[in-house]
Amino acid sequence: MRYGLRVALCVAVAEAAVNGLTLSRSYWVPMTVAFVLKPDLGSVFQRAVSRALGTVLGIAVTAVLLALTTDARALSVVVSLCVALLPYSTAAHYGLNTAVMTPVALILVQLGGESGAAEFWPRMLDTTLASAIVLVFGYLLWPERPPHRIEPGIVTAATTVRAYLAAVVRVEPVAEVWLRRTAYRALADARRQVELGLAEPPPADRLAEQWLPATAALERLSGAVAAYAAQLRYGGREPEPEVIDRVLRSLDRLTGAARAHRPPSGRAPRPTGPHDPTRSALARAADELDQLLAD
């Protein structure tokens, strides 16, 4: 609902803006708004800024190319190269993807018989206007504070890891496999939400940074639970009820801290000596959680 309202507001503002302005390709403004607000591409703030800067860079590159040649065959080769680079630029950075895609659009206009250079200013104006609409009406009015995204993800991840450990303790192989996969998916989502928060401007990035150690600790704990299950099943290790209780209590404390919007203030310990083979992976994870949650 939150995302739908944000998109509806931004598109409505974009339509009102293009109806009040004389733009050669007015459809580009609401279309750019929709692209920038696409929820699976990362931080809204970062995308809006990257879209504007990438467009300016792409226009500059296109201006140089068209100043050098307007030969259709040479421009076709350039378009082919840009299209070949799109998968790599998309994976690298949204702004870089925009910088690669902009020459493709402008050169295709040139190859279609119109002047690509004539589209420089309209494209820059439309993209800048759309990015400004997103920043004001899609970002500033809807602050992306970590409680909206990060802390629910931490709660879900901690809860699923706790259920995974309980299945290991009860020796339920079928439930263990399913819960391990569920925990890994929840941890991946929590990590993604933290990374999105880190891309936001202050104070959201600082709040996300405070949850980063907890996310890393949960990831290492899930690996420790898998190792502990293997040690119990194949390594002849005896169950450790005290260690299990410590981990379960720590997970409950972490869940409570996330629901209360209180990032852990402790620091995860760093190894100071060689690995002790007599201690289980779960015991080491319990030590890390205890120190991370220390007030």
C-alpha positions in Angstrom: 0.0 0.0 0.0 2.8 2.4 0.9 4.6 1.8 -2.4 1.4 2.0 -4.4 0.4 5.3 -2.9 3.9 6.7 -3.5 3.8 5.7 -7.2 0.3 7.1 -7.6 1.3 10.4 -6.1 4.5 10.7 -8.2 2.8 9.8 -11.5 -0.1 12.2 -10.8 2.4 15.0 -10.1 4.3 14.1 -13.3 1.1 14.2 -15.4 0.2 17.6 -13.9 3.7 18.9 -14.7 3.7 17.7 -18.3 0.2 19.1 -18.9 1.3 22.5 -17.6 4.6 22.5 -19.6 5.4 22.4 -23.3 7.5 19.2 -23.7 8.3 17.5 -27.0 8.0 14.0 -25.5 5.9 14.5 -22.4 5.4 10.7 -21.9 9.0 10.4 -20.9 8.5 12.2 -17.5 5.9 9.7 -16.0 7.7 6.8 -17.6 11.0 7.9 -16.0 9.2 8.3 -12.7 7.9 4.7 -12.9 11.4 3.4 -13.8 13.1 5.2 -10.9 10.4 4.1 -8.4 10.7 0.4 -9.5 11.0 -1.3 -6.1 13.6 -4.0 -7.0 16.3 -1.6 -8.3 17.6 -0.3 -4.9 17.5 3.0 -3.1 15.0 5.5 -4.4 17.2 8.4 -3.5 20.3 6.8 -5.2 18.3 5.9 -8.3 16.9 9.4 -8.7 20.3 11.0 -8.5 22.0 8.3 -10.6 19.3 8.6 -13.3 19.9 12.4 -13.7 23.7 12.1 -13.6 23.7 9.1 -15.9 21.6 10.9 -18.4 23.9 13.9 -18.4 26.9 11.7 -18.9 25.1 9.7 -21.7 24.2 12.9 -23.5 27.8 14.2 -23.3 29.0 10.9 -24.8 26.4 11.0 -27.5 27.3 14.6 -28.3 30.9 13.7 -28.9 30.0 10.7 -31.1 27.6 12.7 -33.3 30.2 15.5 -33.6 32.7 12.9 -34.9 30.4 11.1 -37.3 26.8 10.8 -38.5 27.5 7.8 -40.7 24.7 5.2 -40.3 27.0 2.2 -40.3 29.3 3.7 -37.7 26.4 4.6 -35.5 24.9 1.2 -35.8 28.2 -0.3 -34.6 28.1 2.1 -31.6 24.5 1.1 -30.7 25.5 -2.6 -31.0 28.4 -2.1 -28.6 26.2 -0.2 -26.1 23.5 -2.9 -26.2 26.2 -5.5 -25.6 27.4 -3.5 -22.5 23.9 -3.2 -21.0 23.9 -6.5 -19.0 27.3 -5.5 -17.4 26.3 -1.9 -16.7 23.0 -3.0 -15.2 24.9 -5.3 -12.8 27.5 -2.7 -12.0 25.4 0.5 -11.2 22.1 2.0 -12.1 23.7 5.3 -13.1 26.2 3.5 -15.4 23.3 1.6 -17.0 21.5 5.0 -17.7 24.7 6.4 -19.1 24.9 3.4 -21.5 21.2 3.4 -22.4 21.0 7.1 -23.2 23.3 7.0 -26.3 21.3 4.0 -27.5 18.0 6.0 -27.4 19.5 9.1 -28.9 21.4 7.4 -31.7 18.3 5.4 -32.6 16.5 8.7 -33.1 19.4 9.8 -35.3 19.2 6.5 -37.3 15.4 7.0 -37.7 15.9 10.1 -39.7 15.5 12.7 -37.0 18.2 14.8 -35.2 19.6 13.1 -32.2 21.2 16.3 -31.1 17.8 18.0 -31.0 16.8 15.6 -28.3 19.7 16.5 -25.9 17.9 19.3 -24.1 14.4 17.6 -24.0 15.9 14.4 -22.7 17.9 16.2 -20.0 14.9 18.4 -19.0 12.5 15.4 -18.8 14.9 13.3 -16.8 15.8 16.1 -14.4 12.1 16.9 -13.9 11.2 13.3 -13.3 14.1 12.8 -10.9 13.1 16.0 -9.0 9.5 14.7 -8.7 10.7 11.4 -7.3 13.1 13.1 -4.8 10.4 15.4 -3.5 7.2 13.5 -3.7 8.6 9.9 -3.7 11.4 10.3 -1.2 11.2 13.3 1.1 7.5 12.8 1.8 8.1 9.0 2.4 11.3 8.8 4.5 12.9 5.4 4.2 13.7 4.9 7.8 15.1 1.5 8.7 12.1 0.5 10.9 10.0 0.4 7.7 12.2 -2.3 6.1 15.3 -3.4 8.1 13.9 -4.2 11.5 11.0 -6.4 10.2 13.6 -8.2 8.1 15.8 -8.8 11.2 12.8 -10.1 13.1 11.9 -12.5 10.4 15.5 -13.7 9.9 16.1 -14.2 13.7 12.8 -16.1 14.0 13.5 -18.4 11.1 17.1 -19.2 12.3 15.6 -19.9 15.8 13.1 -22.4 14.2 15.9 -23.9 12.2 18.0 -24.5 15.3 15.0 -26.0 17.1 14.5 -28.5 14.2 18.2 -29.5 14.4 17.9 -30.1 18.2 14.7 -32.1 17.7 16.4 -34.1 14.9 13.7 -33.5 12.3 15.5 -33.9 9.0 12.6 -32.9 6.7 11.7 -29.8 8.8 15.4 -29.0 9.1 16.0 -28.9 5.3 12.9 -26.7 4.7 13.7 -24.3 7.6 17.3 -24.0 6.5 16.2 -22.8 3.1 13.6 -20.5 4.7 16.3 -19.1 7.0 18.7 -18.5 4.1 16.0 -16.6 2.1 15.1 -14.5 5.1 18.8 -13.7 5.8 19.3 -12.7 2.2 16.3 -10.4 2.3 17.5 -8.8 5.6 20.9 -8.3 4.1 19.4 -6.6 1.0 17.3 -4.3 3.2 20.4 -3.2 5.2 22.3 -2.6 1.9 19.4 -0.5 0.6 19.4 1.5 3.9 23.2 2.1 3.6 22.6 3.7 0.2 20.2 6.3 1.7 21.4 9.7 2.9 21.7 10.4 6.6 20.3 9.6 9.1 18.9 6.4 7.4 22.4 5.2 6.4 23.7 5.5 9.9 20.8 3.6 11.3 21.2 0.9 8.7 24.9 0.7 9.6 24.0 0.0 13.2 22.1 -3.1 12.1 24.9 -4.4 9.8 26.8 -6.3 12.6 23.5 -8.1 13.7 22.8 -9.1 10.1 26.3 -10.5 9.7 26.1 -12.3 13.0 22.8 -14.0 12.0 24.4 -15.1 8.7 27.3 -16.7 10.5 24.9 -18.2 13.0 23.0 -19.9 10.3 26.2 -21.4 9.0 27.1 -22.5 12.5 23.8 -24.2 12.9 24.3 -26.1 9.7 27.8 -27.1 10.8 26.5 -28.1 14.3 23.8 -30.3 12.6 26.6 -32.1 10.6 28.7 -32.5 13.7 25.8 -34.1 15.6 24.9 -36.4 12.7 28.2 -37.4 11.4 30.9 -36.1 13.7 29.8 -37.9 16.9 29.5 -34.6 18.9 27.2 -34.7 21.9 24.3 -32.2 22.2 25.1 -29.0 24.1 21.9 -27.9 25.9 23.5 -25.0 27.6 24.9 -23.6 24.4 21.6 -24.1 22.6 19.8 -22.2 25.4 22.3 -19.4 25.1 21.7 -19.0 21.4 17.9 -19.2 21.7 18.0 -16.5 24.5 20.2 -14.3 22.3 17.9 -14.7 19.3 14.9 -13.7 21.5 16.9 -10.7 22.7 17.8 -9.7 19.2 14.2 -10.1 18.1 13.0 -7.9 21.0 15.6 -5.3 20.2 14.5 -5.1 16.5 10.9 -4.7 17.5 11.8 -2.0 19.9 14.0 -0.2 17.3 17.2 -0.6 19.4 20.2 -1.7 17.3 22.7 -3.8 19.3 25.5 -1.6 20.7 28.1 -4.4 21.3 30.8 -5.5 18.9 31.3 -9.0 17.5 34.5 -10.6 18.8 37.5 -11.1 16.5 39.5 -14.4 16.6 42.6 -13.9 18.8 44.1 -17.3 18.5 44.0 -20.6 16.7 40.7 -22.5 16.3 39.8 -24.7 19.2 38.6 -28.0 17.8 37.0 -29.0 21.1 34.4 -26.3 20.8 31.5 -26.6 18.4 30.6 -24.0 15.7 27.5 -23.2 17.7 29.4 -22.4 20.8 31.5 -19.9 18.9 28.4 -18.3 17.4 26.9 -18.1 20.9 30.0 -16.2 22.1 29.6 -13.7 19.2 25.9 -13.1 19.9 26.5 -12.6 23.6 29.2 -10.0 22.9 27.2 -8.3 20.1 24.2 -8.0 22.5 26.2 -6.8 25.5 24.9 -3.4 26.7 
